[in-house]
Amino acid sequence: QVQLVESGGGLVQAGGSLRLSCAASGRAFSTYAMGWFRQPPGKEREFVAIRSSGYNAYYADSVKGRFTISRDNAKNTVTLQMNSLKTEDTAVYYCAGGPRVGFSPGSWDYWGQGTQVTVSS
């Protein structure tokens, strides 16, 4: 079993930055792909960024160039640095973990509880 706990959400003005963190339990963290998804108000959960167990990173077009996903296998953490935030980035952000990379939420085995990010104009 893997438990994921997110932190770092909050309220920020458009153009600002936030850094989300996800702390994972479990010994197999380094073998898992880790990802960030988000669910905007009234919409379905969507892919934001993924970091494979190797060195590959994947980003949704809407965040490419603004968000950066990184992981620290020694600390069992994955972070999402979000810069140049826009009002449309407002959503609940979820950390996800699993044995393989997938761009749909159904591909992932483990989820955090979510953290709210609100970007004001």
HELIX and SHEET records of a PDB file:
HELIX    1   1 PHE A   29  THR A   31  5                                   3    
HELIX    2   2 THR A   87  ASP A   89  5                                   3    
HELIX    3   3 PRO A  105  SER A  107  5                                   3    
SHEET    1   A 4 LEU A   4  SER A   7  0                                        
SHEET    2   A 4 LEU A  18  ALA A  24 -1                                        
SHEET    3   A 4 THR A  77  MET A  82 -1                                        
SHEET    4   A 4 PHE A  67  ASP A  72 -1                                        
SHEET    1   B 6 GLY A  10  GLN A  13  0                                        
SHEET    2   B 6 THR A 115  SER A 120  1                                        
SHEET    3   B 6 ALA A  91  GLY A  98 -1                                        
SHEET    4   B 6 ALA A  33  GLN A  39 -1                                        
SHEET    5   B 6 GLU A  46  ARG A  51 -1                                        
SHEET    6   B 6 ALA A  57  TYR A  59 -1                                        
SHEET    1   C 4 GLY A  10  GLN A  13  0                                        
SHEET    2   C 4 THR A 115  SER A 120  1                                        
SHEET    3   C 4 ALA A  91  GLY A  98 -1                                        
SHEET    4   C 4 TYR A 110  TRP A 111 -1                                        
END                                                                             
